[in-house]
Amino acid sequence: MIVRPGEWVRGRFTPRDDIARLWDGARKGTLSKAQVKEFRNLMTHEYVESRLMKAGLPYLQDQAGLWRKEADGTYADGGRYSPKSLSAAGAHDLAPNPVRGGFGTAWQKLGLKHPKTELAADLSNIDDFVKDVFHELRAKGLNLK
């Protein structure tokens, strides 16, 4: 994963207590209605993101213009702008929002249409959703395996 322009680290997941609580609650069946929605949004994001990465898209693109700089000229930790073009977008940018769900205006700003498939509450049709995502990205010229 890129952490700032030209600097990459290899890893799987960054441990986060909030996500661990969601996983544990899902496993135990103790999530509130709001937490179920939050878990569903997160799982959709991670699933689409992983499929895009398997198709050859990097997690994030290594472009200096996407990173916020501190007053001293160094890059801010985690300070990243949303991409303004499809060529500047990585898998993380193109996956549905992990908190709010869906694509919001991010896709529209990149000239993309939202997928036609509406996700089932249980995500049973997520592969159809991913096919729609891939179809739209390919139609806009993104080269995916």
C-alpha positions, 0 to 999 in steps of 0.5 A, a space after each residue: 500500500 502506498 503511504 505517501 508518494 514513492 513510499 510503499 508498505 506491504 501489509 494486509 490490514 491495519 488493526 482497528 478496534 471499531 472494525 473488530 467490534 463489527 466483526 465480533 458482533 456479526 459473528 455473535 449476531 449481536 449487531 444493532 440495526 445501525 451496526 448491521 448497515 455499517 458492517 454491510 457497507 464495510 463488507 461491500 467496500 472491501 469486496 469491491 476493492 479486493 476484486 478491483 485489486 485482483 483485476 490489476 488496479 493498485 490500492 492507491 495510485 502513486 501520484 504526488 498531486 493526490 497528497 496533502 503537504 504540511 507547511 514544511 513541504 513534507 507529506 501529511 500522514 494519511 492526508 490524501 485528496 480525492 482523485 480528479 480523474 479516473 487515471 488517478 483513482 485506485 481500488 480504494 477510491 473506486 470502491 463504495 464508501 465504507 462508512 456511508 455506503 454507495 458511491 455518493 458523488 465520487 463516481 459522478 465527479 469521475 464521470 461514472 454512472 452508478 451500478 444498475 444492480 441494487 445490492 440485496 440486503 444480504 449481499 447475495 447479488 454482490 457479484 452482479 454488482 461487481 460486474 456492473 462496476 467493472 462494466 462501467 469502469 471498462 466503458 470509461 477506458 480503465 484496463 481491468 483483467 
